[in-house]
């Protein structure tokens, strides 16, 4: 199964590097601005977003917040990619909803490993959600017919004049 990755970076060279690292393994889409990326989300439905922090129109932290607010992107993984290695940026990214952070230039092996880990995590979370939904549905469906029997049984037990 090929996962969908959205690469958001205003630098075309950075987008090309990421495309070259991942092109054979995953289906990629790229965006050069936050507005372009946000417009692509509903139709591309990425499993993972590689999001530059410093974009020309809206910073990556705000884009991250907006993605988290969108219906259907609860399990979308977001890795912030930045040339700034300042530690204060990382907690801000996590508060915005990012799952992790990579500093440019990044090691290609580390990059591939992080992408693989977060794609597996997304799949695991989705499977867990489906299992939970199925269990809730089965629990509800098996209880519903029993409710009628339980109510009738209680009525029969409460009526003392039935045995006479």
KAPEKA-V562457 format. One record per backbone hydrogen bond with DSSP energy under -1.0 kcal/mol. CO is the residue of the C=O (numbers start at 1). NH is the residue of the N-H. Records with the same first field share a line. If there is no record, write none. Layout:
CO: NH, NH
This chain:
3: 27
4: 47, 48
5: 29
6: 50
7: 31
8: 52
11: 15
12: 16
13: 17
14: 18
15: 19
16: 20
17: 21
18: 22
19: 23
22: 25, 26
27: 5
29: 7
31: 9
33: 37
34: 38
35: 39
36: 40
37: 41
40: 44
41: 45
47: 77
48: 6
49: 79
50: 8
51: 81
53: 55, 60
59: 63
60: 64
61: 65
62: 66
63: 67
64: 68
65: 69
67: 70
70: 73
77: 49
78: 99, 100
79: 51
80: 102
81: 53
82: 104
86: 89
87: 90
88: 92
89: 93
90: 94
91: 95
92: 96
93: 98
100: 80
102: 82
107: 111
108: 112
109: 113
110: 114
111: 115
112: 116
113: 117
114: 118
115: 119
116: 120
117: 121
118: 122
119: 123
120: 124
121: 125
122: 126
123: 127
124: 128
125: 129
126: 130
127: 131
128: 132
129: 133
130: 134
131: 135
132: 136
133: 137
134: 138
135: 139
136: 140
137: 141
138: 142
139: 143
140: 144
143: 147
145: 149
146: 150
147: 151
148: 152
149: 153
150: 154
151: 155
152: 156
153: 157
154: 158
155: 159
